[in-house]
Amino acid sequence: QSSYAVTGLYFYDNQVVALARDIRPSARNELEITDLNQAYLDQGRLHVEIMGRGHAWLDTGTHDSLLEASQFIATLERRQGLKVACPEEIAFRKQWIDAAQLEALARPLQKSGYGDYLMSLLKRLPF
């Protein structure tokens, strides 16, 4: 047993197209992403990132595990007053978008708690 998980988050270079052409369907008659990853590993070109402390990978493959993951995220957000995996906030904090762009994204969502959260980021400047 391992403490590592394959998260399913992959980034490939342009050679992925050529490698994918060589993959044959599995016993399930599907192309398997693991076969593509194996091709990169066989070429010595597979790079793995270990998620450190502060990251969590939650298996959501069953109804119970999905509920547990939802409760975990809800607890984190409530206790910390922050959203988990909010793409607009991430883009803003990384300076990929500016305050005007964040506001433009938040305005159509203002009737929801999510939109309120995005607007609140603008009031907390600077971070």
C-alpha positions as CSV (number, residue, x, y, z in Angstrom):
1,Q,0.0,0.0,0.0
2,S,1.2,3.5,-0.8
3,S,0.5,6.9,0.6
4,Y,0.6,8.3,-2.9
5,A,-2.4,8.9,-5.1
6,V,-2.7,9.5,-8.9
7,T,-4.9,12.5,-8.9
8,G,-5.8,12.6,-12.5
9,L,-4.4,16.0,-13.1
10,Y,-2.0,15.8,-16.0
11,F,-0.1,18.2,-18.2
12,Y,1.4,17.0,-21.4
13,D,3.7,18.4,-24.1
14,N,2.9,18.4,-27.8
15,Q,4.3,14.9,-28.3
16,V,1.2,13.5,-26.4
17,V,-0.7,13.4,-29.7
18,A,1.9,11.1,-31.4
19,L,2.1,8.9,-28.3
20,A,-1.7,8.6,-28.0
21,R,-1.9,7.4,-31.6
22,D,0.2,4.3,-30.6
23,I,-2.1,3.4,-27.7
24,R,-4.4,0.4,-28.2
25,P,-7.7,-0.1,-26.5
26,S,-7.7,-2.0,-23.2
27,A,-9.8,-5.0,-22.3
28,R,-12.6,-2.5,-21.6
29,N,-12.2,-1.4,-25.2
30,E,-11.1,2.1,-24.0
31,L,-7.9,4.1,-24.4
32,E,-6.4,4.2,-20.9
33,I,-4.6,7.4,-19.6
34,T,-2.4,5.1,-17.6
35,D,-1.0,3.6,-20.8
36,L,-0.1,7.1,-22.0
37,N,1.6,7.9,-18.7
38,Q,3.5,4.5,-19.0
39,A,4.7,5.6,-22.4
40,Y,6.2,8.8,-20.9
41,L,7.7,6.7,-18.0
42,D,9.2,4.2,-20.5
43,Q,10.9,7.2,-22.3
44,G,12.2,8.6,-19.0
45,R,10.0,11.7,-19.5
46,L,7.4,11.3,-16.8
47,H,7.7,13.9,-14.1
48,V,5.7,13.6,-10.9
49,E,4.9,16.3,-8.4
50,I,4.4,15.3,-4.8
51,M,1.7,17.4,-3.1
52,G,3.1,18.6,0.2
53,R,1.5,19.6,3.4
54,G,-1.5,21.8,3.0
55,H,-2.8,19.8,0.1
56,A,-5.6,17.2,0.3
57,W,-6.7,14.6,-2.2
58,L,-10.2,13.3,-1.5
59,D,-11.5,10.2,-3.1
60,T,-15.1,10.8,-4.2
61,G,-15.8,7.6,-5.9
62,T,-18.7,6.6,-3.7
63,H,-21.8,8.4,-2.3
64,D,-20.4,8.3,1.2
65,S,-16.9,9.5,0.2
66,L,-18.5,12.3,-1.9
67,L,-20.5,13.4,1.2
68,E,-17.4,13.3,3.4
69,A,-15.4,15.4,0.9
70,S,-18.2,17.9,0.7
71,Q,-18.4,18.2,4.5
72,F,-14.6,18.6,4.7
73,I,-14.6,21.4,2.2
74,A,-17.6,23.1,3.9
75,T,-15.9,22.9,7.2
76,L,-12.7,24.4,5.9
77,E,-14.5,27.3,4.1
78,R,-16.6,28.1,7.1
79,R,-13.8,28.0,9.6
80,Q,-11.3,29.9,7.5
81,G,-13.6,32.3,5.7
82,L,-12.0,31.4,2.4
83,K,-13.1,29.4,-0.6
84,V,-11.3,26.3,-1.7
85,A,-10.2,26.1,-5.3
86,C,-11.9,29.4,-6.4
87,P,-10.4,29.9,-9.9
88,E,-11.2,33.6,-10.0
89,E,-9.5,34.2,-6.7
90,I,-6.5,32.2,-7.7
91,A,-6.2,34.2,-10.9
92,F,-6.5,37.4,-9.0
93,R,-3.9,36.5,-6.3
94,K,-1.5,35.3,-9.0
95,Q,-2.0,38.6,-10.8
96,W,-3.3,36.8,-13.9
97,I,-6.3,39.1,-13.8
98,D,-6.6,42.6,-12.3
99,A,-9.3,44.1,-9.9
100,A,-11.5,45.3,-12.8
101,Q,-11.5,41.8,-14.4
102,L,-12.3,40.2,-11.1
103,E,-15.2,42.6,-10.6
104,A,-16.5,41.8,-14.1
105,L,-16.4,38.1,-13.3
106,A,-18.1,38.6,-9.9
107,R,-20.9,41.0,-10.9
108,P,-23.1,38.5,-12.7
109,L,-22.8,36.1,-9.7
110,Q,-23.6,38.7,-7.0
111,K,-26.9,37.2,-6.1
112,S,-25.1,34.1,-4.9
113,G,-22.8,33.6,-1.9
114,Y,-20.0,32.8,-4.4
115,G,-20.4,36.2,-6.1
116,D,-20.5,38.0,-2.7
117,Y,-17.3,36.2,-1.8
118,L,-15.6,37.4,-5.0
119,M,-16.7,40.9,-4.4
120,S,-15.4,40.8,-0.9
121,L,-11.9,40.1,-2.2
122,L,-11.9,43.5,-3.8
123,K,-12.7,45.1,-0.4
124,R,-9.8,43.3,1.3
125,L,-7.1,44.8,-0.9
126,P,-4.1,44.5,-0.5
127,F,-3.8,40.9,0.5
